[in-house]
Amino acid sequence: MLAGLEGVAVLHWHGDEFAIPDGAQRLAQTPGFPNQAFSLGDRVLALQFHVEADHTRIERWLIGHALELAAAGIDPRQIRADATTCGPMLADVAVTTITSWLDRAERG
């Protein structure tokens, strides 16, 4: 379901963790957080990262979460640079990923 995201940089900064529900399938993980995405049946898709984040939205988040980012040692300039570099490709991948999930949910 997330095959289009393989090797694609997505936006995530968080300290939140969750357990995957019984019967769910893990779809994504990182070294620091083993549960980044899961599906449950044909109609549930849970993401701990942001495929929908465009440059404007990211900028609002950077401003609104400036203290949180500073406390975590995250450089907003790097996020801006990554958004500029990866944003156009991520937008296409986001549409493909969400459309694929909606098609699957509709058939389910």
Phi and psi in radians as a Rosetta constraint file:
Dihedral C 1 N 2 CA 2 C 2 CIRCULARHARMONIC -1.857 0.35
Dihedral N 2 CA 2 C 2 N 3 CIRCULARHARMONIC 0.380 0.35
Dihedral C 2 N 3 CA 3 C 3 CIRCULARHARMONIC -0.976 0.35
Dihedral N 3 CA 3 C 3 N 4 CIRCULARHARMONIC -0.596 0.35
Dihedral C 3 N 4 CA 4 C 4 CIRCULARHARMONIC -1.169 0.35
Dihedral N 4 CA 4 C 4 N 5 CIRCULARHARMONIC -0.262 0.35
Dihedral C 4 N 5 CA 5 C 5 CIRCULARHARMONIC -1.634 0.35
Dihedral N 5 CA 5 C 5 N 6 CIRCULARHARMONIC -0.077 0.35
Dihedral C 5 N 6 CA 6 C 6 CIRCULARHARMONIC -0.982 0.35
Dihedral N 6 CA 6 C 6 N 7 CIRCULARHARMONIC 2.120 0.35
Dihedral C 6 N 7 CA 7 C 7 CIRCULARHARMONIC 1.347 0.35
Dihedral N 7 CA 7 C 7 N 8 CIRCULARHARMONIC 0.076 0.35
Dihedral C 7 N 8 CA 8 C 8 CIRCULARHARMONIC -1.661 0.35
Dihedral N 8 CA 8 C 8 N 9 CIRCULARHARMONIC 2.288 0.35
Dihedral C 8 N 9 CA 9 C 9 CIRCULARHARMONIC -1.308 0.35
Dihedral N 9 CA 9 C 9 N 10 CIRCULARHARMONIC 2.217 0.35
Dihedral C 9 N 10 CA 10 C 10 CIRCULARHARMONIC -2.089 0.35
Dihedral N 10 CA 10 C 10 N 11 CIRCULARHARMONIC 2.766 0.35
Dihedral C 10 N 11 CA 11 C 11 CIRCULARHARMONIC -1.455 0.35
Dihedral N 11 CA 11 C 11 N 12 CIRCULARHARMONIC 2.218 0.35
Dihedral C 11 N 12 CA 12 C 12 CIRCULARHARMONIC -2.767 0.35
Dihedral N 12 CA 12 C 12 N 13 CIRCULARHARMONIC 2.316 0.35
Dihedral C 12 N 13 CA 13 C 13 CIRCULARHARMONIC -2.556 0.35
Dihedral N 13 CA 13 C 13 N 14 CIRCULARHARMONIC 2.137 0.35
Dihedral C 13 N 14 CA 14 C 14 CIRCULARHARMONIC -2.953 0.35
Dihedral N 14 CA 14 C 14 N 15 CIRCULARHARMONIC 2.846 0.35
Dihedral C 14 N 15 CA 15 C 15 CIRCULARHARMONIC -2.064 0.35
Dihedral N 15 CA 15 C 15 N 16 CIRCULARHARMONIC 0.099 0.35
Dihedral C 15 N 16 CA 16 C 16 CIRCULARHARMONIC -1.424 0.35
Dihedral N 16 CA 16 C 16 N 17 CIRCULARHARMONIC 2.508 0.35
Dihedral C 16 N 17 CA 17 C 17 CIRCULARHARMONIC -2.289 0.35
Dihedral N 17 CA 17 C 17 N 18 CIRCULARHARMONIC 2.751 0.35
Dihedral C 17 N 18 CA 18 C 18 CIRCULARHARMONIC -2.573 0.35
Dihedral N 18 CA 18 C 18 N 19 CIRCULARHARMONIC 2.779 0.35
Dihedral C 18 N 19 CA 19 C 19 CIRCULARHARMONIC -1.682 0.35
Dihedral N 19 CA 19 C 19 N 20 CIRCULARHARMONIC 2.493 0.35
Dihedral C 19 N 20 CA 20 C 20 CIRCULARHARMONIC -1.354 0.35
Dihedral N 20 CA 20 C 20 N 21 CIRCULARHARMONIC 2.327 0.35
Dihedral C 20 N 21 CA 21 C 21 CIRCULARHARMONIC -1.113 0.35
Dihedral N 21 CA 21 C 21 N 22 CIRCULARHARMONIC 2.694 0.35
Dihedral C 21 N 22 CA 22 C 22 CIRCULARHARMONIC -0.968 0.35
Dihedral N 22 CA 22 C 22 N 23 CIRCULARHARMONIC 2.366 0.35
Dihedral C 22 N 23 CA 23 C 23 CIRCULARHARMONIC 1.527 0.35
Dihedral N 23 CA 23 C 23 N 24 CIRCULARHARMONIC -0.139 0.35
Dihedral C 23 N 24 CA 24 C 24 CIRCULARHARMONIC -1.493 0.35
Dihedral N 24 CA 24 C 24 N 25 CIRCULARHARMONIC 2.794 0.35
Dihedral C 24 N 25 CA 25 C 25 CIRCULARHARMONIC -1.986 0.35
Dihedral N 25 CA 25 C 25 N 26 CIRCULARHARMONIC 2.166 0.35
Dihedral C 25 N 26 CA 26 C 26 CIRCULARHARMONIC -1.182 0.35
Dihedral N 26 CA 26 C 26 N 27 CIRCULARHARMONIC 2.319 0.35
Dihedral C 26 N 27 CA 27 C 27 CIRCULARHARMONIC -1.971 0.35
Dihedral N 27 CA 27 C 27 N 28 CIRCULARHARMONIC -0.408 0.35
Dihedral C 27 N 28 CA 28 C 28 CIRCULARHARMONIC -2.686 0.35
Dihedral N 28 CA 28 C 28 N 29 CIRCULARHARMONIC 2.609 0.35
Dihedral C 28 N 29 CA 29 C 29 CIRCULARHARMONIC -2.672 0.35
Dihedral N 29 CA 29 C 29 N 30 CIRCULARHARMONIC 2.813 0.35
Dihedral C 29 N 30 CA 30 C 30 CIRCULARHARMONIC -2.241 0.35
Dihedral N 30 CA 30 C 30 N 31 CIRCULARHARMONIC 2.904 0.35
Dihedral C 30 N 31 CA 31 C 31 CIRCULARHARMONIC -1.002 0.35
Dihedral N 31 CA 31 C 31 N 32 CIRCULARHARMONIC -0.616 0.35
Dihedral C 31 N 32 CA 32 C 32 CIRCULARHARMONIC -1.508 0.35
Dihedral N 32 CA 32 C 32 N 33 CIRCULARHARMONIC -0.388 0.35
Dihedral C 32 N 33 CA 33 C 33 CIRCULARHARMONIC -2.430 0.35
Dihedral N 33 CA 33 C 33 N 34 CIRCULARHARMONIC 1.862 0.35
Dihedral C 33 N 34 CA 34 C 34 CIRCULARHARMONIC -1.204 0.35
Dihedral N 34 CA 34 C 34 N 35 CIRCULARHARMONIC -0.332 0.35
Dihedral C 34 N 35 CA 35 C 35 CIRCULARHARMONIC -2.055 0.35
Dihedral N 35 CA 35 C 35 N 36 CIRCULARHARMONIC 1.672 0.35
Dihedral C 35 N 36 CA 36 C 36 CIRCULARHARMONIC -1.852 0.35
Dihedral N 36 CA 36 C 36 N 37 CIRCULARHARMONIC -0.386 0.35
Dihedral C 36 N 37 CA 37 C 37 CIRCULARHARMONIC -2.826 0.35
Dihedral N 37 CA 37 C 37 N 38 CIRCULARHARMONIC 2.596 0.35
Dihedral C 37 N 38 CA 38 C 38 CIRCULARHARMONIC -2.648 0.35
Dihedral N 38 CA 38 C 38 N 39 CIRCULARHARMONIC 2.816 0.35
Dihedral C 38 N 39 CA 39 C 39 CIRCULARHARMONIC -2.157 0.35
Dihedral N 39 CA 39 C 39 N 40 CIRCULARHARMONIC 2.667 0.35
Dihedral C 39 N 40 CA 40 C 40 CIRCULARHARMONIC -2.370 0.35
Dihedral N 40 CA 40 C 40 N 41 CIRCULARHARMONIC 1.891 0.35
Dihedral C 40 N 41 CA 41 C 41 CIRCULARHARMONIC 1.153 0.35
Dihedral N 41 CA 41 C 41 N 42 CIRCULARHARMONIC -2.686 0.35
Dihedral C 41 N 42 CA 42 C 42 CIRCULARHARMONIC -1.656 0.35
Dihedral N 42 CA 42 C 42 N 43 CIRCULARHARMONIC -0.123 0.35
Dihedral C 42 N 43 CA 43 C 43 CIRCULARHARMONIC -2.059 0.35
Dihedral N 43 CA 43 C 43 N 44 CIRCULARHARMONIC -0.107 0.35
Dihedral C 43 N 44 CA 44 C 44 CIRCULARHARMONIC -1.990 0.35
Dihedral N 44 CA 44 C 44 N 45 CIRCULARHARMONIC 2.176 0.35
Dihedral C 44 N 45 CA 45 C 45 CIRCULARHARMONIC -2.277 0.35
Dihedral N 45 CA 45 C 45 N 46 CIRCULARHARMONIC 2.098 0.35
Dihedral C 45 N 46 CA 46 C 46 CIRCULARHARMONIC -2.053 0.35
Dihedral N 46 CA 46 C 46 N 47 CIRCULARHARMONIC 2.219 0.35
Dihedral C 46 N 47 CA 47 C 47 CIRCULARHARMONIC -2.138 0.35
Dihedral N 47 CA 47 C 47 N 48 CIRCULARHARMONIC 2.373 0.35
Dihedral C 47 N 48 CA 48 C 48 CIRCULARHARMONIC -1.738 0.35
Dihedral N 48 CA 48 C 48 N 49 CIRCULARHARMONIC 0.147 0.35
Dihedral C 48 N 49 CA 49 C 49 CIRCULARHARMONIC -2.304 0.35
Dihedral N 49 CA 49 C 49 N 50 CIRCULARHARMONIC 3.050 0.35
Dihedral C 49 N 50 CA 50 C 50 CIRCULARHARMONIC -2.048 0.35
Dihedral N 50 CA 50 C 50 N 51 CIRCULARHARMONIC 1.801 0.35
Dihedral C 50 N 51 CA 51 C 51 CIRCULARHARMONIC -1.478 0.35
Dihedral N 51 CA 51 C 51 N 52 CIRCULARHARMONIC -0.289 0.35
Dihedral C 51 N 52 CA 52 C 52 CIRCULARHARMONIC -1.585 0.35
Dihedral N 52 CA 52 C 52 N 53 CIRCULARHARMONIC -0.026 0.35
Dihedral C 52 N 53 CA 53 C 53 CIRCULARHARMONIC -1.331 0.35
Dihedral N 53 CA 53 C 53 N 54 CIRCULARHARMONIC 1.976 0.35
Dihedral C 53 N 54 CA 54 C 54 CIRCULARHARMONIC -1.695 0.35
Dihedral N 54 CA 54 C 54 N 55 CIRCULARHARMONIC 3.042 0.35
Dihedral C 54 N 55 CA 55 C 55 CIRCULARHARMONIC -1.011 0.35
Dihedral N 55 CA 55 C 55 N 56 CIRCULARHARMONIC -0.722 0.35
Dihedral C 55 N 56 CA 56 C 56 CIRCULARHARMONIC -1.134 0.35
Dihedral N 56 CA 56 C 56 N 57 CIRCULARHARMONIC -0.793 0.35
Dihedral C 56 N 57 CA 57 C 57 CIRCULARHARMONIC -1.117 0.35
Dihedral N 57 CA 57 C 57 N 58 CIRCULARHARMONIC -0.756 0.35
Dihedral C 57 N 58 CA 58 C 58 CIRCULARHARMONIC -1.059 0.35
Dihedral N 58 CA 58 C 58 N 59 CIRCULARHARMONIC -0.733 0.35
Dihedral C 58 N 59 CA 59 C 59 CIRCULARHARMONIC -1.061 0.35
Dihedral N 59 CA 59 C 59 N 60 CIRCULARHARMONIC -0.737 0.35
Dihedral C 59 N 60 CA 60 C 60 CIRCULARHARMONIC -1.086 0.35
Dihedral N 60 CA 60 C 60 N 61 CIRCULARHARMONIC -0.711 0.35
Dihedral C 60 N 61 CA 61 C 61 CIRCULARHARMONIC -1.146 0.35
Dihedral N 61 CA 61 C 61 N 62 CIRCULARHARMONIC -0.720 0.35
Dihedral C 61 N 62 CA 62 C 62 CIRCULARHARMONIC -1.065 0.35
Dihedral N 62 CA 62 C 62 N 63 CIRCULARHARMONIC -0.719 0.35
Dihedral C 62 N 63 CA 63 C 63 CIRCULARHARMONIC -1.208 0.35
Dihedral N 63 CA 63 C 63 N 64 CIRCULARHARMONIC -0.826 0.35
Dihedral C 63 N 64 CA 64 C 64 CIRCULARHARMONIC -1.196 0.35
Dihedral N 64 CA 64 C 64 N 65 CIRCULARHARMONIC -0.406 0.35
Dihedral C 64 N 65 CA 65 C 65 CIRCULARHARMONIC -2.047 0.35
Dihedral N 65 CA 65 C 65 N 66 CIRCULARHARMONIC 0.450 0.35
Dihedral C 65 N 66 CA 66 C 66 CIRCULARHARMONIC -0.978 0.35
Dihedral N 66 CA 66 C 66 N 67 CIRCULARHARMONIC -0.758 0.35
Dihedral C 66 N 67 CA 67 C 67 CIRCULARHARMONIC -1.178 0.35
Dihedral N 67 CA 67 C 67 N 68 CIRCULARHARMONIC -0.726 0.35
Dihedral C 67 N 68 CA 68 C 68 CIRCULARHARMONIC -1.080 0.35
Dihedral N 68 CA 68 C 68 N 69 CIRCULARHARMONIC -0.762 0.35
Dihedral C 68 N 69 CA 69 C 69 CIRCULARHARMONIC -1.121 0.35
Dihedral N 69 CA 69 C 69 N 70 CIRCULARHARMONIC -0.767 0.35
Dihedral C 69 N 70 CA 70 C 70 CIRCULARHARMONIC -1.075 0.35
Dihedral N 70 CA 70 C 70 N 71 CIRCULARHARMONIC -0.755 0.35
Dihedral C 70 N 71 CA 71 C 71 CIRCULARHARMONIC -1.106 0.35
Dihedral N 71 CA 71 C 71 N 72 CIRCULARHARMONIC -0.550 0.35
Dihedral C 71 N 72 CA 72 C 72 CIRCULARHARMONIC -1.535 0.35
Dihedral N 72 CA 72 C 72 N 73 CIRCULARHARMONIC -0.051 0.35
Dihedral C 72 N 73 CA 73 C 73 CIRCULARHARMONIC 1.285 0.35
Dihedral N 73 CA 73 C 73 N 74 CIRCULARHARMONIC 0.431 0.35
Dihedral C 73 N 74 CA 74 C 74 CIRCULARHARMONIC -1.643 0.35
Dihedral N 74 CA 74 C 74 N 75 CIRCULARHARMONIC 2.251 0.35
Dihedral C 74 N 75 CA 75 C 75 CIRCULARHARMONIC -1.556 0.35
Dihedral N 75 CA 75 C 75 N 76 CIRCULARHARMONIC 1.952 0.35
Dihedral C 75 N 76 CA 76 C 76 CIRCULARHARMONIC -1.071 0.35
Dihedral N 76 CA 76 C 76 N 77 CIRCULARHARMONIC -0.455 0.35
Dihedral C 76 N 77 CA 77 C 77 CIRCULARHARMONIC -1.113 0.35
Dihedral N 77 CA 77 C 77 N 78 CIRCULARHARMONIC -0.638 0.35
Dihedral C 77 N 78 CA 78 C 78 CIRCULARHARMONIC -1.194 0.35
Dihedral N 78 CA 78 C 78 N 79 CIRCULARHARMONIC -0.700 0.35
Dihedral C 78 N 79 CA 79 C 79 CIRCULARHARMONIC -1.095 0.35
Dihedral N 79 CA 79 C 79 N 80 CIRCULARHARMONIC -0.734 0.35
Dihedral C 79 N 80 CA 80 C 80 CIRCULARHARMONIC -1.059 0.35
Dihedral N 80 CA 80 C 80 N 81 CIRCULARHARMONIC -0.795 0.35
Dihedral C 80 N 81 CA 81 C 81 CIRCULARHARMONIC -1.095 0.35
Dihedral N 81 CA 81 C 81 N 82 CIRCULARHARMONIC -0.767 0.35
Dihedral C 81 N 82 CA 82 C 82 CIRCULARHARMONIC -1.113 0.35
Dihedral N 82 CA 82 C 82 N 83 CIRCULARHARMONIC -0.681 0.35
Dihedral C 82 N 83 CA 83 C 83 CIRCULARHARMONIC -1.114 0.35
Dihedral N 83 CA 83 C 83 N 84 CIRCULARHARMONIC -0.670 0.35
Dihedral C 83 N 84 CA 84 C 84 CIRCULARHARMONIC -1.167 0.35
Dihedral N 84 CA 84 C 84 N 85 CIRCULARHARMONIC -0.734 0.35
Dihedral C 84 N 85 CA 85 C 85 CIRCULARHARMONIC -1.269 0.35
Dihedral N 85 CA 85 C 85 N 86 CIRCULARHARMONIC -0.812 0.35
Dihedral C 85 N 86 CA 86 C 86 CIRCULARHARMONIC -1.683 0.35
Dihedral N 86 CA 86 C 86 N 87 CIRCULARHARMONIC -0.306 0.35
Dihedral C 86 N 87 CA 87 C 87 CIRCULARHARMONIC -0.921 0.35
Dihedral N 87 CA 87 C 87 N 88 CIRCULARHARMONIC -0.896 0.35
Dihedral C 87 N 88 CA 88 C 88 CIRCULARHARMONIC -1.061 0.35
Dihedral N 88 CA 88 C 88 N 89 CIRCULARHARMONIC -0.738 0.35
Dihedral C 88 N 89 CA 89 C 89 CIRCULARHARMONIC -1.168 0.35
Dihedral N 89 CA 89 C 89 N 90 CIRCULARHARMONIC -0.724 0.35
Dihedral C 89 N 90 CA 90 C 90 CIRCULARHARMONIC -1.106 0.35
Dihedral N 90 CA 90 C 90 N 91 CIRCULARHARMONIC -0.635 0.35
Dihedral C 90 N 91 CA 91 C 91 CIRCULARHARMONIC -1.046 0.35
Dihedral N 91 CA 91 C 91 N 92 CIRCULARHARMONIC -0.775 0.35
Dihedral C 91 N 92 CA 92 C 92 CIRCULARHARMONIC -1.131 0.35
Dihedral N 92 CA 92 C 92 N 93 CIRCULARHARMONIC -0.766 0.35
Dihedral C 92 N 93 CA 93 C 93 CIRCULARHARMONIC -1.131 0.35
Dihedral N 93 CA 93 C 93 N 94 CIRCULARHARMONIC -0.666 0.35
Dihedral C 93 N 94 CA 94 C 94 CIRCULARHARMONIC -1.074 0.35
Dihedral N 94 CA 94 C 94 N 95 CIRCULARHARMONIC -0.803 0.35
Dihedral C 94 N 95 CA 95 C 95 CIRCULARHARMONIC -1.067 0.35
Dihedral N 95 CA 95 C 95 N 96 CIRCULARHARMONIC -0.799 0.35
Dihedral C 95 N 96 CA 96 C 96 CIRCULARHARMONIC -1.082 0.35
Dihedral N 96 CA 96 C 96 N 97 CIRCULARHARMONIC -0.789 0.35
Dihedral C 96 N 97 CA 97 C 97 CIRCULARHARMONIC -1.115 0.35
Dihedral N 97 CA 97 C 97 N 98 CIRCULARHARMONIC -0.871 0.35
Dihedral C 97 N 98 CA 98 C 98 CIRCULARHARMONIC -1.202 0.35
Dihedral N 98 CA 98 C 98 N 99 CIRCULARHARMONIC -0.689 0.35
Dihedral C 98 N 99 CA 99 C 99 CIRCULARHARMONIC -1.085 0.35
Dihedral N 99 CA 99 C 99 N 100 CIRCULARHARMONIC -0.751 0.35
Dihedral C 99 N 100 CA 100 C 100 CIRCULARHARMONIC -1.050 0.35
Dihedral N 100 CA 100 C 100 N 101 CIRCULARHARMONIC -0.772 0.35
Dihedral C 100 N 101 CA 101 C 101 CIRCULARHARMONIC -1.130 0.35
Dihedral N 101 CA 101 C 101 N 102 CIRCULARHARMONIC -0.771 0.35
Dihedral C 101 N 102 CA 102 C 102 CIRCULARHARMONIC -1.095 0.35
Dihedral N 102 CA 102 C 102 N 103 CIRCULARHARMONIC -0.710 0.35
Dihedral C 102 N 103 CA 103 C 103 CIRCULARHARMONIC -1.074 0.35
Dihedral N 103 CA 103 C 103 N 104 CIRCULARHARMONIC -0.766 0.35
Dihedral C 103 N 104 CA 104 C 104 CIRCULARHARMONIC -1.120 0.35
Dihedral N 104 CA 104 C 104 N 105 CIRCULARHARMONIC -0.755 0.35
Dihedral C 104 N 105 CA 105 C 105 CIRCULARHARMONIC -1.112 0.35
Dihedral N 105 CA 105 C 105 N 106 CIRCULARHARMONIC -0.676 0.35
Dihedral C 105 N 106 CA 106 C 106 CIRCULARHARMONIC -1.150 0.35
Dihedral N 106 CA 106 C 106 N 107 CIRCULARHARMONIC -0.671 0.35
Dihedral C 106 N 107 CA 107 C 107 CIRCULARHARMONIC -1.272 0.35
Dihedral N 107 CA 107 C 107 N 108 CIRCULARHARMONIC -0.552 0.35
